[in-house]
Amino acid sequence: METLSLGNPIPERWRGKFPSEGGGILAFSEHDFHISIGFPLLSRKEVVAGREGKIRAGLLPQKDALIMLADIGGAIVVDTSFDPSKVHPDDRGMPSRKEDEGFAVSFALFDTAQDMTMALRFASVTPQFSSLLENMISDLYTRLKEDPRFDGEKSVREAYEKYPSPADMWKDCVAIEYLGQKFRKDDPAPASPAL
């Protein structure tokens, strides 16, 4: 397991995985849930937003994939996609949690031009957002197992053809919330997209 530290190079498991113009990686497995964002030549404003700004996340389900949007402090808006067929079969599943607990999310921001870790955060999402996410991921794993025509890459590609930019995707999200917000057991389900 690689250790992440501010100022260190991008870990091997993410090296070369970000598009040249920048983008994100959503990893969701039995062992972890993380959002990794990599862009070349991050500005000071983007780095400060990554370290201190509010992170808003939105869920945009597709037929054979899931897109999670992230707005990092208003300075970076990016989409990350999850295609369960790209998850090693031994890692397929979800982190365990109790019904009244939210998933813990690791967030990392990398400058791909400088090969440097610029921001690291750890936050949670509410139990309601977690349940919705858990159901979506479970449904995708079921489809992957049962449908020989499953094609996560095609679903992601079609979403990118439909929406000109990540900013255009927010309107169709089924849930939106800020990472790390306080929650109670009796909070209503799921977060409203109209924030």
VOKOL-852025 format. One record per residue (C-alpha): residue in three letters; x negated, y, z negated; residue number from 1. Coordinates in Angstrom, 2 decimals, padded with zeros to 5 digits. Example, Ala and Ser with C-alpha at 12.3 -4.5 7.8 and 13.67 -1.06 7.14 Angstrom:
<recs>
{res->ALA	xx->-012.30	yy->-004.50	zz->-007.80	n->1}
{res->SER	xx->-013.67	yy->-001.06	zz->-007.14	n->2}
</recs>
This chain:
<recs>
{res->MET	xx->000.00	yy->000.00	zz->000.00	n->1}
{res->GLU	xx->-001.34	yy->003.43	zz->000.96	n->2}
{res->THR	xx->-001.39	yy->006.32	zz->-001.47	n->3}
{res->LEU	xx->-000.03	yy->009.68	zz->-000.35	n->4}
{res->SER	xx->-001.69	yy->012.85	zz->-001.59	n->5}
{res->LEU	xx->-001.45	yy->016.46	zz->-000.46	n->6}
{res->GLY	xx->-004.29	yy->017.36	zz->001.88	n->7}
{res->ASN	xx->-005.05	yy->013.73	zz->002.76	n->8}
{res->PRO	xx->-004.84	yy->012.36	zz->006.31	n->9}
{res->ILE	xx->-001.58	yy->010.93	zz->007.64	n->10}
{res->PRO	xx->-001.31	yy->007.30	zz->006.45	n->11}
{res->GLU	xx->-002.03	yy->004.60	zz->009.03	n->12}
{res->ARG	xx->001.55	yy->003.30	zz->009.06	n->13}
{res->TRP	xx->002.78	yy->006.66	zz->010.44	n->14}
{res->ARG	xx->-000.24	yy->007.66	zz->012.52	n->15}
{res->GLY	xx->000.76	yy->008.11	zz->016.15	n->16}
{res->LYS	xx->004.47	yy->007.46	zz->015.44	n->17}
{res->PHE	xx->005.63	yy->011.09	zz->015.65	n->18}
{res->PRO	xx->006.52	yy->012.60	zz->019.04	n->19}
{res->SER	xx->003.86	yy->015.05	zz->020.27	n->20}
{res->GLU	xx->006.29	yy->017.98	zz->019.86	n->21}
{res->GLY	xx->007.23	yy->016.81	zz->016.36	n->22}
{res->GLY	xx->009.97	yy->014.71	zz->014.84	n->23}
{res->GLY	xx->010.98	yy->012.47	zz->012.02	n->24}
{res->ILE	xx->010.99	yy->008.87	zz->010.87	n->25}
{res->LEU	xx->013.76	yy->007.40	zz->008.72	n->26}
{res->ALA	xx->012.76	yy->004.19	zz->006.96	n->27}
{res->PHE	xx->015.33	yy->002.25	zz->005.03	n->28}
{res->SER	xx->014.51	yy->-001.22	zz->003.83	n->29}
{res->GLU	xx->014.79	yy->-003.51	zz->000.85	n->30}
{res->HIS	xx->011.76	yy->-001.77	zz->-000.65	n->31}
{res->ASP	xx->012.11	yy->001.92	zz->000.10	n->32}
{res->PHE	xx->014.03	yy->004.83	zz->001.57	n->33}
{res->HIS	xx->011.93	yy->007.61	zz->002.98	n->34}
{res->ILE	xx->012.09	yy->010.49	zz->005.39	n->35}
{res->SER	xx->008.80	yy->011.41	zz->007.04	n->36}
{res->ILE	xx->008.50	yy->014.51	zz->009.20	n->37}
{res->GLY	xx->005.51	yy->015.29	zz->011.43	n->38}
{res->PHE	xx->004.96	yy->018.46	zz->013.46	n->39}
{res->PRO	xx->001.83	yy->019.98	zz->015.00	n->40}
{res->LEU	xx->000.49	yy->023.26	zz->013.58	n->41}
{res->LEU	xx->003.01	yy->023.87	zz->010.81	n->42}
{res->SER	xx->003.41	yy->027.49	zz->009.79	n->43}
{res->ARG	xx->002.98	yy->028.62	zz->006.19	n->44}
{res->LYS	xx->006.77	yy->029.16	zz->006.01	n->45}
{res->GLU	xx->007.39	yy->025.56	zz->007.12	n->46}
{res->VAL	xx->004.91	yy->024.17	zz->004.58	n->47}
{res->VAL	xx->006.45	yy->026.21	zz->001.73	n->48}
{res->ALA	xx->009.93	yy->025.04	zz->002.82	n->49}
{res->GLY	xx->008.69	yy->021.45	zz->002.81	n->50}
{res->ARG	xx->007.28	yy->021.80	zz->-000.68	n->51}
{res->GLU	xx->009.94	yy->023.96	zz->-002.33	n->52}
{res->GLY	xx->012.99	yy->024.49	zz->-000.09	n->53}
{res->LYS	xx->016.32	yy->022.77	zz->-000.36	n->54}
{res->ILE	xx->016.64	yy->019.72	zz->001.86	n->55}
{res->ARG	xx->020.04	yy->019.19	zz->003.44	n->56}
{res->ALA	xx->020.75	yy->015.78	zz->004.93	n->57}
{res->GLY	xx->023.54	yy->014.69	zz->007.26	n->58}
{res->LEU	xx->024.63	yy->011.26	zz->008.47	n->59}
{res->LEU	xx->025.55	yy->010.82	zz->012.12	n->60}
{res->PRO	xx->026.44	yy->007.18	zz->012.86	n->61}
{res->GLN	xx->025.96	yy->005.77	zz->016.36	n->62}
{res->LYS	xx->027.13	yy->002.43	zz->017.77	n->63}
{res->ASP	xx->023.86	yy->000.55	zz->017.10	n->64}
{res->ALA	xx->021.84	yy->003.10	zz->015.12	n->65}
{res->LEU	xx->022.07	yy->005.81	zz->012.51	n->66}
{res->ILE	xx->020.78	yy->009.34	zz->012.83	n->67}
{res->MET	xx->020.02	yy->011.30	zz->009.70	n->68}
{res->LEU	xx->019.57	yy->015.02	zz->010.12	n->69}
{res->ALA	xx->017.38	yy->017.08	zz->007.83	n->70}
{res->ASP	xx->017.29	yy->020.84	zz->007.37	n->71}
{res->ILE	xx->014.20	yy->021.64	zz->005.31	n->72}
{res->GLY	xx->014.62	yy->025.00	zz->003.65	n->73}
{res->GLY	xx->016.05	yy->026.54	zz->006.82	n->74}
{res->ALA	xx->012.57	yy->026.43	zz->008.38	n->75}
{res->ILE	xx->012.66	yy->022.98	zz->010.02	n->76}
{res->VAL	xx->015.70	yy->021.18	zz->011.45	n->77}
{res->VAL	xx->014.95	yy->017.65	zz->012.59	n->78}
{res->ASP	xx->016.68	yy->014.37	zz->013.36	n->79}
{res->THR	xx->015.44	yy->011.00	zz->012.21	n->80}
{res->SER	xx->016.82	yy->007.76	zz->013.57	n->81}
{res->PHE	xx->017.22	yy->004.31	zz->012.07	n->82}
{res->ASP	xx->017.32	yy->001.26	zz->014.34	n->83}
{res->PRO	xx->017.55	yy->-001.92	zz->012.24	n->84}
{res->SER	xx->016.05	yy->-004.04	zz->015.03	n->85}
{res->LYS	xx->012.75	yy->-002.24	zz->014.38	n->86}
{res->VAL	xx->012.69	yy->-003.30	zz->010.72	n->87}
{res->HIS	xx->010.70	yy->-006.46	zz->010.04	n->88}
{res->PRO	xx->013.16	yy->-009.29	zz->009.23	n->89}
{res->ASP	xx->011.56	yy->-009.80	zz->005.80	n->90}
{res->ASP	xx->012.24	yy->-006.14	zz->004.91	n->91}
{res->ARG	xx->015.83	yy->-005.98	zz->006.13	n->92}
{res->GLY	xx->018.16	yy->-005.02	zz->003.34	n->93}
{res->MET	xx->018.64	yy->-002.11	zz->001.01	n->94}
{res->PRO	xx->017.05	yy->-000.91	zz->-002.20	n->95}
{res->SER	xx->019.09	yy->-002.12	zz->-005.15	n->96}
{res->ARG	xx->021.20	yy->000.35	zz->-007.10	n->97}
{res->LYS	xx->024.18	yy->000.36	zz->-009.44	n->98}
{res->GLU	xx->027.51	yy->001.74	zz->-008.23	n->99}
{res->ASP	xx->027.12	yy->004.97	zz->-010.21	n->100}
{res->GLU	xx->023.50	yy->005.54	zz->-009.08	n->101}
{res->GLY	xx->022.22	yy->007.37	zz->-006.03	n->102}
{res->PHE	xx->019.37	yy->006.22	zz->-003.84	n->103}
{res->ALA	xx->015.95	yy->007.70	zz->-004.48	n->104}
{res->VAL	xx->014.44	yy->009.30	zz->-001.39	n->105}
{res->SER	xx->010.76	yy->009.91	zz->-000.71	n->106}
{res->PHE	xx->010.10	yy->012.86	zz->001.59	n->107}
{res->ALA	xx->006.78	yy->013.63	zz->003.30	n->108}
{res->LEU	xx->005.82	yy->016.45	zz->005.69	n->109}
{res->PHE	xx->002.74	yy->016.02	zz->007.88	n->110}
{res->ASP	xx->000.83	yy->018.39	zz->010.15	n->111}
{res->THR	xx->000.03	yy->016.12	zz->013.09	n->112}
{res->ALA	xx->-002.47	yy->018.53	zz->014.70	n->113}
{res->GLN	xx->-004.51	yy->018.77	zz->011.49	n->114}
{res->ASP	xx->-003.87	yy->015.12	zz->010.50	n->115}
{res->MET	xx->-002.87	yy->016.26	zz->007.04	n->116}
{res->THR	xx->-000.20	yy->015.59	zz->004.41	n->117}
{res->MET	xx->001.36	yy->018.98	zz->003.69	n->118}
{res->ALA	xx->004.31	yy->018.25	zz->001.36	n->119}
{res->LEU	xx->005.55	yy->015.39	zz->-000.79	n->120}
{res->ARG	xx->008.86	yy->015.28	zz->-002.60	n->121}
{res->PHE	xx->011.00	yy->012.78	zz->-004.42	n->122}
{res->ALA	xx->014.75	yy->013.32	zz->-004.78	n->123}
{res->SER	xx->018.03	yy->011.47	zz->-004.96	n->124}
{res->VAL	xx->021.31	yy->011.46	zz->-003.10	n->125}
{res->THR	xx->024.67	yy->011.11	zz->-004.86	n->126}
{res->PRO	xx->026.32	yy->007.72	zz->-005.42	n->127}
{res->GLN	xx->029.00	yy->008.65	zz->-002.87	n->128}
{res->PHE	xx->026.46	yy->009.54	zz->-000.16	n->129}
{res->SER	xx->024.49	yy->006.40	zz->-001.11	n->130}
{res->SER	xx->027.58	yy->004.17	zz->-000.76	n->131}
{res->LEU	xx->028.37	yy->005.60	zz->002.65	n->132}
{res->LEU	xx->024.77	yy->005.17	zz->003.77	n->133}
{res->GLU	xx->024.66	yy->001.64	zz->002.34	n->134}
{res->ASN	xx->027.85	yy->000.68	zz->004.23	n->135}
{res->MET	xx->026.52	yy->002.11	zz->007.50	n->136}
{res->ILE	xx->023.21	yy->000.26	zz->007.18	n->137}
{res->SER	xx->024.99	yy->-002.97	zz->006.20	n->138}
{res->ASP	xx->027.29	yy->-002.67	zz->009.22	n->139}
{res->LEU	xx->024.28	yy->-002.15	zz->011.50	n->140}
{res->TYR	xx->022.54	yy->-005.25	zz->010.12	n->141}
{res->THR	xx->025.74	yy->-007.26	zz->010.65	n->142}
{res->ARG	xx->026.04	yy->-006.03	zz->014.25	n->143}
{res->LEU	xx->022.37	yy->-006.81	zz->014.87	n->144}
{res->LYS	xx->022.89	yy->-010.36	zz->013.63	n->145}
{res->GLU	xx->026.17	yy->-011.02	zz->015.45	n->146}
{res->ASP	xx->026.03	yy->-009.05	zz->018.71	n->147}
{res->PRO	xx->023.49	yy->-010.18	zz->021.33	n->148}
{res->ARG	xx->024.03	yy->-006.86	zz->023.16	n->149}
{res->PHE	xx->022.85	yy->-004.84	zz->020.15	n->150}
{res->ASP	xx->020.67	yy->-001.98	zz->021.41	n->151}
{res->GLY	xx->019.59	yy->000.61	zz->018.84	n->152}
{res->GLU	xx->017.24	yy->002.38	zz->021.25	n->153}
{res->LYS	xx->020.08	yy->002.88	zz->023.74	n->154}
{res->SER	xx->022.34	yy->004.31	zz->021.01	n->155}
{res->VAL	xx->019.66	yy->006.81	zz->019.95	n->156}
{res->ARG	xx->018.91	yy->007.73	zz->023.58	n->157}
{res->GLU	xx->022.62	yy->008.33	zz->024.26	n->158}
{res->ALA	xx->022.86	yy->010.59	zz->021.21	n->159}
{res->TYR	xx->019.91	yy->012.65	zz->022.46	n->160}
{res->GLU	xx->021.61	yy->012.96	zz->025.85	n->161}
{res->LYS	xx->024.87	yy->014.08	zz->024.24	n->162}
{res->TYR	xx->023.38	yy->016.68	zz->021.88	n->163}
{res->PRO	xx->020.96	yy->019.34	zz->023.23	n->164}
{res->SER	xx->019.20	yy->019.69	zz->019.86	n->165}
{res->PRO	xx->019.38	yy->018.46	zz->016.25	n->166}
{res->ALA	xx->021.16	yy->021.70	zz->015.31	n->167}
{res->ASP	xx->024.06	yy->020.63	zz->017.58	n->168}
{res->MET	xx->024.48	yy->017.31	zz->015.77	n->169}
{res->TRP	xx->025.58	yy->018.72	zz->012.38	n->170}
{res->LYS	xx->029.19	yy->019.29	zz->013.48	n->171}
{res->ASP	xx->029.73	yy->015.55	zz->013.98	n->172}
{res->CYS	xx->028.13	yy->014.33	zz->010.74	n->173}
{res->VAL	xx->030.38	yy->012.18	zz->008.56	n->174}
{res->ALA	xx->028.64	yy->013.37	zz->005.37	n->175}
{res->ILE	xx->026.30	yy->016.22	zz->004.47	n->176}
{res->GLU	xx->024.67	yy->016.97	zz->001.16	n->177}
{res->TYR	xx->021.59	yy->018.51	zz->-000.42	n->178}
{res->LEU	xx->019.01	yy->016.07	zz->-001.74	n->179}
{res->GLY	xx->018.38	yy->016.24	zz->-005.46	n->180}
{res->GLN	xx->021.70	yy->017.77	zz->-006.48	n->181}
{res->LYS	xx->023.13	yy->016.86	zz->-009.86	n->182}
{res->PHE	xx->025.98	yy->014.38	zz->-009.83	n->183}
{res->ARG	xx->028.47	yy->012.83	zz->-012.22	n->184}
{res->LYS	xx->030.19	yy->009.48	zz->-012.14	n->185}
{res->ASP	xx->033.55	yy->011.09	zz->-011.37	n->186}
{res->ASP	xx->032.39	yy->013.16	zz->-008.37	n->187}
{res->PRO	xx->034.72	yy->012.78	zz->-005.39	n->188}
{res->ALA	xx->033.59	yy->010.67	zz->-002.42	n->189}
{res->PRO	xx->031.71	yy->011.50	zz->000.06	n->190}
{res->ALA	xx->030.23	yy->014.96	zz->000.46	n->191}
{res->SER	xx->032.13	yy->017.25	zz->002.79	n->192}
{res->PRO	xx->030.52	yy->018.12	zz->006.14	n->193}
{res->ALA	xx->031.75	yy->021.71	zz->005.79	n->194}
{res->LEU	xx->028.89	yy->023.20	zz->003.76	n->195}
</recs>
